[in-house]
Amino acid sequence: MVGLDVSLLKEVFRVAGFIFGVVSAYYWFKASTAKVTGKDNGYDPGVELLYEDPDNKGHDIRVVATAKEQSRLNKIAAVHTGLAVLFQAAASLVPSD
């Protein structure tokens, strides 16, 4: 009975590590494609730089707000990556049957 609990614990750690890894990849992709174009974006950068993106005609990209948004998403991704590594390390420390 104890062996079953240990193998279940190891599997839970592996699945949790996988899930956190997938979530991390999602946030890093989202950060790499983030663009802030609207005035009502929740950021008050003080001085804003505008860039006319050919892929986003009619909307100027707000450079400072975009950098802040990408940074915020990268922080979320980094936390999820750390959790993924932690759970994978924990899974490797659980003894196998």
N, C-alpha and C positions, 0 to 999 in steps of 0.2 A: 504493500500500500504506500509506503514511503517513497519507493522508487517511482511510482506513478506520479506522485506529487512533484517530485524533482523534475521529471521529464516534462510535466505540464508547465512548471515554472519556466524551464528553459525555452519551451515553445512560446510562451507568453512574452518573454523577453525578446525572442527573435521577431515575432510578429510586431511588437511595439517598435522595435528598431526599424523594421521595414516601413511601417506606417509613418514614423517620424521622418525617415529618409525621403519618402515620396512627397510628403508635405513640404519638406525643405526644398526639394527640386521644383515644386510648384511655385513657391514664393521666390526662388531665385530666377525662374523664368519670368514671373510676373514683374519682378524688379527690373529685369533687363529690357522689358518692353514698355515700362510705365512712361507715360507722357502726361503732363498736366497742361491743359489748354484753357480751362475756364477761369474766370475771375473769382468765382465762389468756390475755391478749392480748400479753404480752411487754413491756408498758410499766409503769414504776413512777413515776407522776407525783408521788408524795408526797401531795398533797391532790387528791382526785378529786371532781368534781361529777357528779351523776347527774340525768338528765332522762328523764321518762317520755314516750316517743314514741307518739302514738296509732296510728301505722302499724305499730308494732312492739310490740304488746301483750304484756305478760308479761316484757319484757326492758327494763331501764333502759339508756339510752345513756350511756356514759362520755364526758363532754364533753371533758376534757383529753386522754384517750387518742385520741379521735376527731380532735381538732385536730392532734395529733402525727402521726397516720396520714395525714390529709389533707395536711399539710405535707410529709411524706416522699414521697407520690405526686406532689405538685406539683413537687418538686425533680426527680424523675425525668422528668416531662413537660417541664420547662424545659430540661433537658439535651438531650432528644430534639428539641425545637424548635430549639435552637441548632445541632445537627447538621444538621437539615433545611435551615436557612437557609444554613449553610456549604456544603453540597453543591449547593444551588440557585445560590448565588453562584459556586461553582467551575464549574458547568455553563454559566453565562452568560459566564464568562471564556474558555472554550474556543472557539477560532475555528470558525465554521461553514464548510462547504465552499463 
